[in-house]
Amino acid sequence: MNSSKFTVKKDLQGLSEAIIGIEKMLEENKTVSRKRMMASLLAEECIVKLSQAAAEGSDINITIRHFLRNNYINIVSKGSEIDLAKVLSGADTSDIGDEYGIETADAVRNMVLRSYARDISYRHFSDVNVISIKVQRGENMGLMDVLIAIVLAVISGIVLRLCLPEGMGMKLSDNLFAPVYTAFLNAIKMVMAPLVFFSIANSLGDFSNLRDMGRSGLKVFMYYTITTVFAIIIGWGYSHFFKGGVSLEDLNIAVSEDFNNVAEINVSIVDTLVNLVPSNIIGTFANSDMMQVIVLAIIIGIAMGKIGKYSQKMQELIGMFDALFGRITAIIISFLPFAVYASFTSLIITMNTKTAGAVSSWIGVTLLCVFSMLCVYLLMLFFIGRINPLQFLRKYYYTAVTAMSTCSSNATMPVAMKCCKNMGISPAIYKFSIPLGSTINMDGTSIYLVVSTLFLAVLSGITIPVEAYFSLGITILLLSMAAPAVPGAAIACLSTLLAVVGVPNESIAVLIGVIPLLDPILTASNVMGDGAVTTLVAKSENAMDMDVFNGSGETAL
């Protein structure tokens, strides 16, 4: 580990010196330009706020540490406690505050803050403010770790399969590799109920008063909901073309002894609706009844904004727990490469053609659904918006390219907003729609969730009746709108869905190594939906300059 340290005054010249110094040190540590730019912007916001709260005569101390593949920017100053939500938001209330109201502007701030929560920490003690920003040196480091784990697993699996006597590989898999990914899945299972509960409750608390969003804001919300429903229907429809013929037993995936892999779900719509309402709050969490957890989160999230002077305190408390379990999940997901290595090695040791065929079919169905969803966006633009879809692609494609490189809708927001500006869309629309879409519009994720759940249900020998699709669809819709903004949240959400339809959690081992590889494509699908909805709403509200849209101006940053 090495570090660099310097001190600046709390004035405009000091701010300029600080930003130049941070950019120079990050460049010396070989941080990629995109990460360096985002870190500089966040650091600038933090330093400005710290300057405002700094005690008289105090300076701002900045330290940049380099450890492994990360850089850490520590900013320290004496002064009163700051409002970190406003520091990190970057939201301009002059554009959206008048139309949508102050509460909605604050909600957008909080969404942006949570999108960077895993990379930023803040402490205030003894009249000292301490902010730490983690900056990865390269793009997609998490994906690179998974790819390295897969390569090592393939090598290890082939060597062990060729060198070990017959039967020894199975014992090695059962006693060494299986316990590793089983422990990882147990950790995910442990955290998923509180993670989903606090994430949904916190999201609903942000938008407790939807009337403040205005007509165009409600249009954005409606279109995002409609596209997510389309994504769920498409995933469900294509999944029925794949009928399986493979079981977990064929793939050598051991499940809990109390699981009956020939069980069927027979639940009426009435029973489903009745069972949504929890009769015991503690029992709901103890039994990991995820539908009841979600309903309970909705009730608390709505009620939270209606308890007068306690609403703000309750919102802060729920937000604290949301951040806590988000951080716990991020810590668990940091061990994903080890789980991927163990899972892939085990599968290769015991691999047969059925294994490869099953996973390939799942990948193919997922990609087909993503392509079909893109066609839905273009058709909506053509028939509803009377907009040339090819021109939209030409103007907006760079956002999808950026999303594939970052695997993050939130990190893609600056590019998305720039592309919206180049399409002639009013800032009053896109400065609200894009941040909201980066949080609640996860069509690619919805496709992955429904296809994966139905695929694993087939492997587990579970027949899901039509009645159960109601619960499944509602759960996916809610999860996609309030999915925690942490790496690996999709795996936690998938665990939630498996619990709803009675599929064993252990079955995720079949897909755990492949899920990160599809993440770039799923993220690109998410941001394309954000752009399509933003364009539709802007056109319907006459908040779009069609001469600019049809022109040949810029298409990227």
WOGIGI-V409392 format. One record per residue. N is the residue number from 0. RES is the residue in one small letter. OMEGA is omega in radians with two decimals (* if undefined). Layout:
BEGIN
n=N res=RES omega=OMEGA
n=N res=RES omega=OMEGA
END
This chain:
BEGIN
n=0 res=m omega=3.01
n=1 res=n omega=-3.06
n=2 res=s omega=3.05
n=3 res=s omega=-3.04
n=4 res=k omega=3.02
n=5 res=f omega=-3.08
n=6 res=t omega=3.13
n=7 res=v omega=3.08
n=8 res=k omega=-3.12
n=9 res=k omega=3.08
n=10 res=d omega=-3.09
n=11 res=l omega=3.12
n=12 res=q omega=3.11
n=13 res=g omega=3.10
n=14 res=l omega=3.13
n=15 res=s omega=3.12
n=16 res=e omega=-3.12
n=17 res=a omega=-3.10
n=18 res=i omega=3.11
n=19 res=i omega=3.14
n=20 res=g omega=3.12
n=21 res=i omega=-3.14
n=22 res=e omega=-3.13
n=23 res=k omega=-3.12
n=24 res=m omega=3.10
n=25 res=l omega=3.10
n=26 res=e omega=3.10
n=27 res=e omega=3.11
n=28 res=n omega=3.02
n=29 res=k omega=3.04
n=30 res=t omega=-3.11
n=31 res=v omega=-2.99
n=32 res=s omega=-3.10
n=33 res=r omega=3.11
n=34 res=k omega=-3.13
n=35 res=r omega=-3.14
n=36 res=m omega=-3.12
n=37 res=m omega=3.13
n=38 res=a omega=3.13
n=39 res=s omega=3.12
n=40 res=l omega=3.12
n=41 res=l omega=3.14
n=42 res=a omega=3.14
n=43 res=e omega=3.12
n=44 res=e omega=-3.12
n=45 res=c omega=-3.10
n=46 res=i omega=3.11
n=47 res=v omega=-3.12
n=48 res=k omega=3.10
n=49 res=l omega=3.12
n=50 res=s omega=3.14
n=51 res=q omega=-3.09
n=52 res=a omega=-3.04
n=53 res=a omega=3.11
n=54 res=a omega=-3.11
n=55 res=e omega=3.10
n=56 res=g omega=-3.12
n=57 res=s omega=3.10
n=58 res=d omega=3.11
n=59 res=i omega=-3.13
n=60 res=n omega=-3.11
n=61 res=i omega=3.10
n=62 res=t omega=3.07
n=63 res=i omega=3.14
n=64 res=r omega=3.09
n=65 res=h omega=3.13
n=66 res=f omega=-3.10
n=67 res=l omega=-3.08
n=68 res=r omega=-3.12
n=69 res=n omega=2.94
n=70 res=n omega=-3.13
n=71 res=y omega=3.09
n=72 res=i omega=3.09
n=73 res=n omega=-3.12
n=74 res=i omega=-3.02
n=75 res=v omega=3.09
n=76 res=s omega=3.04
n=77 res=k omega=3.12
n=78 res=g omega=-3.14
n=79 res=s omega=-3.11
n=80 res=e omega=-3.10
n=81 res=i omega=3.07
n=82 res=d omega=-3.03
n=83 res=l omega=3.12
n=84 res=a omega=3.14
n=85 res=k omega=3.13
n=86 res=v omega=-2.98
n=87 res=l omega=-2.98
n=88 res=s omega=-3.02
n=89 res=g omega=-3.13
n=90 res=a omega=-3.14
n=91 res=d omega=-3.07
n=92 res=t omega=3.13
n=93 res=s omega=-3.13
n=94 res=d omega=-3.04
n=95 res=i omega=-3.07
n=96 res=g omega=-3.09
n=97 res=d omega=-3.05
n=98 res=e omega=-3.01
n=99 res=y omega=3.14
n=100 res=g omega=-3.08
n=101 res=i omega=-3.11
n=102 res=e omega=3.13
n=103 res=t omega=3.08
n=104 res=a omega=3.09
n=105 res=d omega=3.12
n=106 res=a omega=3.10
n=107 res=v omega=3.08
n=108 res=r omega=-3.08
n=109 res=n omega=3.10
n=110 res=m omega=3.13
n=111 res=v omega=3.11
n=112 res=l omega=-3.10
n=113 res=r omega=-3.13
n=114 res=s omega=3.12
n=115 res=y omega=-3.03
n=116 res=a omega=-3.08
n=117 res=r omega=-3.10
n=118 res=d omega=-3.06
n=119 res=i omega=3.04
n=120 res=s omega=-3.10
n=121 res=y omega=3.08
n=122 res=r omega=3.04
n=123 res=h omega=3.13
n=124 res=f omega=3.13
n=125 res=s omega=3.12
n=126 res=d omega=3.10
n=127 res=v omega=3.05
n=128 res=n omega=3.13
n=129 res=v omega=3.09
n=130 res=i omega=3.11
n=131 res=s omega=3.13
n=132 res=i omega=3.10
n=133 res=k omega=-3.11
n=134 res=v omega=3.07
n=135 res=q omega=-3.11
n=136 res=r omega=-3.10
n=137 res=g omega=3.10
n=138 res=e omega=2.99
n=139 res=n omega=3.14
n=140 res=m omega=3.10
n=141 res=g omega=3.11
n=142 res=l omega=3.11
n=143 res=m omega=3.10
n=144 res=d omega=3.13
n=145 res=v omega=3.13
n=146 res=l omega=3.09
n=147 res=i omega=3.13
n=148 res=a omega=3.14
n=149 res=i omega=3.13
n=150 res=v omega=3.12
n=151 res=l omega=-3.14
n=152 res=a omega=3.12
n=153 res=v omega=3.13
n=154 res=i omega=-3.12
n=155 res=s omega=-3.11
n=156 res=g omega=3.14
n=157 res=i omega=3.14
n=158 res=v omega=-3.12
n=159 res=l omega=-3.13
n=160 res=r omega=-3.12
n=161 res=l omega=-3.00
n=162 res=c omega=-3.06
n=163 res=l omega=3.07
n=164 res=p omega=3.14
n=165 res=e omega=-3.12
n=166 res=g omega=-3.14
n=167 res=m omega=3.12
n=168 res=g omega=3.12
n=169 res=m omega=3.12
n=170 res=k omega=3.12
n=171 res=l omega=3.12
n=172 res=s omega=-3.09
n=173 res=d omega=-3.00
n=174 res=n omega=-3.12
n=175 res=l omega=-3.02
n=176 res=f omega=-3.13
n=177 res=a omega=3.12
n=178 res=p omega=-3.12
n=179 res=v omega=-3.10
n=180 res=y omega=3.05
n=181 res=t omega=3.10
n=182 res=a omega=3.11
n=183 res=f omega=3.14
n=184 res=l omega=3.07
n=185 res=n omega=3.12
n=186 res=a omega=3.08
n=187 res=i omega=3.14
n=188 res=k omega=-3.13
n=189 res=m omega=-2.98
n=190 res=v omega=-2.94
n=191 res=m omega=-3.12
n=192 res=a omega=3.10
n=193 res=p omega=3.14
n=194 res=l omega=-3.13
n=195 res=v omega=-3.11
n=196 res=f omega=-3.07
n=197 res=f omega=3.12
n=198 res=s omega=-3.13
n=199 res=i omega=-3.14
n=200 res=a omega=-3.14
n=201 res=n omega=3.14
n=202 res=s omega=3.12
n=203 res=l omega=3.10
n=204 res=g omega=3.12
n=205 res=d omega=-3.11
n=206 res=f omega=-3.11
n=207 res=s omega=-3.13
n=208 res=n omega=-3.06
n=209 res=l omega=3.13
n=210 res=r omega=-3.13
n=211 res=d omega=-3.08
n=212 res=m omega=-3.13
n=213 res=g omega=-3.06
n=214 res=r omega=-3.11
n=215 res=s omega=3.08
n=216 res=g omega=3.10
n=217 res=l omega=3.06
n=218 res=k omega=3.12
n=219 res=v omega=-3.13
n=220 res=f omega=-3.13
n=221 res=m omega=-3.13
n=222 res=y omega=3.10
n=223 res=y omega=3.11
n=224 res=t omega=-3.12
n=225 res=i omega=-3.12
n=226 res=t omega=3.10
n=227 res=t omega=3.08
n=228 res=v omega=3.08
n=229 res=f omega=-3.13
n=230 res=a omega=3.13
n=231 res=i omega=-3.14
n=232 res=i omega=3.12
n=233 res=i omega=3.11
n=234 res=g omega=3.12
n=235 res=w omega=-3.10
n=236 res=g omega=-3.11
n=237 res=y omega=-3.12
n=238 res=s omega=-3.12
n=239 res=h omega=3.03
n=240 res=f omega=3.13
n=241 res=f omega=-3.05
n=242 res=k omega=3.02
n=243 res=g omega=-2.98
n=244 res=g omega=3.13
n=245 res=v omega=3.13
n=246 res=s omega=3.07
n=247 res=l omega=3.12
n=248 res=e omega=3.09
n=249 res=d omega=-3.11
n=250 res=l omega=3.10
n=251 res=n omega=3.05
n=252 res=i omega=-3.14
n=253 res=a omega=3.12
n=254 res=v omega=-3.11
n=255 res=s omega=-3.10
n=256 res=e omega=-3.10
n=257 res=d omega=3.13
n=258 res=f omega=3.12
n=259 res=n omega=-3.00
n=260 res=n omega=3.04
n=261 res=v omega=-3.11
n=262 res=a omega=3.07
n=263 res=e omega=3.11
n=264 res=i omega=3.11
n=265 res=n omega=-3.07
n=266 res=v omega=3.10
n=267 res=s omega=3.12
n=268 res=i omega=3.12
n=269 res=v omega=3.11
n=270 res=d omega=3.13
n=271 res=t omega=-3.13
n=272 res=l omega=-3.14
n=273 res=v omega=-3.09
n=274 res=n omega=3.09
n=275 res=l omega=-3.05
n=276 res=v omega=-3.12
n=277 res=p omega=3.08
n=278 res=s omega=-3.11
n=279 res=n omega=-3.08
n=280 res=i omega=-3.12
n=281 res=i omega=3.14
n=282 res=g omega=3.12
n=283 res=t omega=3.13
n=284 res=f omega=-3.11
n=285 res=a omega=-3.12
n=286 res=n omega=-3.11
n=287 res=s omega=3.06
n=288 res=d omega=-2.92
n=289 res=m omega=3.10
n=290 res=m omega=3.10
n=291 res=q omega=3.06
n=292 res=v omega=-3.13
n=293 res=i omega=3.12
n=294 res=v omega=3.12
n=295 res=l omega=3.11
n=296 res=a omega=3.12
n=297 res=i omega=-3.13
n=298 res=i omega=-3.11
n=299 res=i omega=3.14
n=300 res=g omega=3.13
n=301 res=i omega=-3.10
n=302 res=a omega=-3.07
n=303 res=m omega=-3.12
n=304 res=g omega=-3.05
n=305 res=k omega=-3.13
n=306 res=i omega=3.00
n=307 res=g omega=-3.04
n=308 res=k omega=-3.13
n=309 res=y omega=-3.06
n=310 res=s omega=-3.10
n=311 res=q omega=3.13
n=312 res=k omega=3.12
n=313 res=m omega=3.10
n=314 res=q omega=3.13
n=315 res=e omega=3.14
n=316 res=l omega=3.11
n=317 res=i omega=3.11
n=318 res=g omega=3.10
n=319 res=m omega=3.14
n=320 res=f omega=3.06
n=321 res=d omega=3.11
n=322 res=a omega=-3.12
n=323 res=l omega=-3.09
n=324 res=f omega=2.99
n=325 res=g omega=3.11
n=326 res=r omega=3.09
n=327 res=i omega=3.12
n=328 res=t omega=3.11
n=329 res=a omega=3.11
n=330 res=i omega=3.13
n=331 res=i omega=-3.10
n=332 res=i omega=3.10
n=333 res=s omega=3.09
n=334 res=f omega=-3.12
n=335 res=l omega=3.12
n=336 res=p omega=3.11
n=337 res=f omega=3.11
n=338 res=a omega=3.11
n=339 res=v omega=3.13
n=340 res=y omega=-3.11
n=341 res=a omega=-3.11
n=342 res=s omega=-3.12
n=343 res=f omega=3.12
n=344 res=t omega=3.12
n=345 res=s omega=-3.14
n=346 res=l omega=-3.12
n=347 res=i omega=3.11
n=348 res=i omega=-3.08
n=349 res=t omega=-2.97
n=350 res=m omega=2.95
n=351 res=n omega=-3.08
n=352 res=t omega=3.13
n=353 res=k omega=3.14
n=354 res=t omega=-3.12
n=355 res=a omega=-3.14
n=356 res=g omega=-3.12
n=357 res=a omega=-3.12
n=358 res=v omega=3.12
n=359 res=s omega=3.12
n=360 res=s omega=3.12
n=361 res=w omega=3.12
n=362 res=i omega=-3.12
n=363 res=g omega=3.13
n=364 res=v omega=-3.14
n=365 res=t omega=-3.14
n=366 res=l omega=3.11
n=367 res=l omega=3.11
n=368 res=c omega=3.13
n=369 res=v omega=3.11
n=370 res=f omega=3.13
n=371 res=s omega=3.13
n=372 res=m omega=3.06
n=373 res=l omega=3.10
n=374 res=c omega=3.10
n=375 res=v omega=3.11
n=376 res=y omega=-3.08
n=377 res=l omega=3.11
n=378 res=l omega=3.09
n=379 res=m omega=3.11
n=380 res=l omega=-3.07
n=381 res=f omega=-3.02
n=382 res=f omega=-3.11
n=383 res=i omega=-3.08
n=384 res=g omega=-3.07
n=385 res=r omega=-3.10
n=386 res=i omega=3.10
n=387 res=n omega=-3.08
n=388 res=p omega=3.13
n=389 res=l omega=3.09
n=390 res=q omega=3.07
n=391 res=f omega=3.13
n=392 res=l omega=-3.11
n=393 res=r omega=-3.08
n=394 res=k omega=-2.94
n=395 res=y omega=-3.00
n=396 res=y omega=-3.06
n=397 res=y omega=3.08
n=398 res=t omega=3.12
n=399 res=a omega=3.10
n=400 res=v omega=3.12
n=401 res=t omega=3.13
n=402 res=a omega=3.13
n=403 res=m omega=-3.14
n=404 res=s omega=-3.11
n=405 res=t omega=-3.06
n=406 res=c omega=-3.12
n=407 res=s omega=3.07
n=408 res=s omega=-3.11
n=409 res=n omega=-3.14
n=410 res=a omega=-3.11
n=411 res=t omega=-3.06
n=412 res=m omega=-3.14
n=413 res=p omega=3.13
n=414 res=v omega=3.13
n=415 res=a omega=3.14
n=416 res=m omega=3.10
n=417 res=k omega=3.12
n=418 res=c omega=3.09
n=419 res=c omega=3.09
n=420 res=k omega=-3.14
n=421 res=n omega=3.08
n=422 res=m omega=3.10
n=423 res=g omega=-3.13
n=424 res=i omega=-3.12
n=425 res=s omega=3.08
n=426 res=p omega=3.12
n=427 res=a omega=3.11
n=428 res=i omega=-2.99
n=429 res=y omega=3.11
n=430 res=k omega=2.99
n=431 res=f omega=-3.00
n=432 res=s omega=-3.08
n=433 res=i omega=3.08
n=434 res=p omega=3.12
n=435 res=l omega=3.13
n=436 res=g omega=3.11
n=437 res=s omega=-3.14
n=438 res=t omega=-2.99
n=439 res=i omega=-3.08
n=440 res=n omega=-3.07
n=441 res=m omega=-3.07
n=442 res=d omega=3.09
n=443 res=g omega=3.10
n=444 res=t omega=3.11
n=445 res=s omega=3.10
n=446 res=i omega=3.13
n=447 res=y omega=-3.09
n=448 res=l omega=-3.08
n=449 res=v omega=3.14
n=450 res=v omega=-3.13
n=451 res=s omega=-3.14
n=452 res=t omega=-3.14
n=453 res=l omega=3.11
n=454 res=f omega=-3.13
n=455 res=l omega=3.05
n=456 res=a omega=3.09
n=457 res=v omega=3.13
n=458 res=l omega=-3.08
n=459 res=s omega=3.12
n=460 res=g omega=-3.10
n=461 res=i omega=3.06
n=462 res=t omega=-3.13
n=463 res=i omega=-3.13
n=464 res=p omega=-3.12
n=465 res=v omega=-3.10
n=466 res=e omega=-3.09
n=467 res=a omega=3.13
n=468 res=y omega=3.08
n=469 res=f omega=3.11
n=470 res=s omega=-3.13
n=471 res=l omega=-3.12
n=472 res=g omega=3.12
n=473 res=i omega=-3.13
n=474 res=t omega=3.14
n=475 res=i omega=3.14
n=476 res=l omega=-3.12
n=477 res=l omega=-3.14
n=478 res=l omega=-3.12
n=479 res=s omega=-3.13
n=480 res=m omega=-3.07
n=481 res=a omega=3.12
n=482 res=a omega=-3.13
n=483 res=p omega=-3.11
n=484 res=a omega=3.13
n=485 res=v omega=3.10
n=486 res=p omega=3.09
n=487 res=g omega=-3.14
n=488 res=a omega=3.14
n=489 res=a omega=3.11
n=490 res=i omega=3.10
n=491 res=a omega=3.11
n=492 res=c omega=3.09
n=493 res=l omega=3.07
n=494 res=s omega=3.10
n=495 res=t omega=-3.11
n=496 res=l omega=3.13
n=497 res=l omega=3.11
n=498 res=a omega=-3.12
n=499 res=v omega=-3.08
n=500 res=v omega=3.04
n=501 res=g omega=3.11
n=502 res=v omega=-3.10
n=503 res=p omega=-3.11
n=504 res=n omega=-3.10
n=505 res=e omega=-3.09
n=506 res=s omega=3.12
n=507 res=i omega=-3.14
n=508 res=a omega=3.13
n=509 res=v omega=-2.99
n=510 res=l omega=-2.92
n=511 res=i omega=-3.13
n=512 res=g omega=-3.07
n=513 res=v omega=-3.10
n=514 res=i omega=-3.14
n=515 res=p omega=-3.13
n=516 res=l omega=3.11
n=517 res=l omega=-3.05
n=518 res=d omega=3.12
n=519 res=p omega=-3.12
n=520 res=i omega=3.13
n=521 res=l omega=3.11
n=522 res=t omega=3.10
n=523 res=a omega=3.09
n=524 res=s omega=3.12
n=525 res=n omega=-3.05
n=526 res=v omega=3.06
n=527 res=m omega=3.07
n=528 res=g omega=3.09
n=529 res=d omega=-3.12
n=530 res=g omega=-3.12
n=531 res=a omega=-3.14
n=532 res=v omega=3.12
n=533 res=t omega=3.14
n=534 res=t omega=3.13
n=535 res=l omega=-3.11
n=536 res=v omega=3.13
n=537 res=a omega=3.14
n=538 res=k omega=-3.11
n=539 res=s omega=-3.13
n=540 res=e omega=-3.10
n=541 res=n omega=-3.14
n=542 res=a omega=-3.07
n=543 res=m omega=3.12
n=544 res=d omega=-3.06
n=545 res=m omega=3.08
n=546 res=d omega=3.09
n=547 res=v omega=-3.12
n=548 res=f omega=-3.09
n=549 res=n omega=3.13
n=550 res=g omega=-3.08
n=551 res=s omega=-3.10
n=552 res=g omega=-3.07
n=553 res=e omega=3.08
n=554 res=t omega=-3.09
n=555 res=a omega=3.11
n=556 res=l omega=*
END
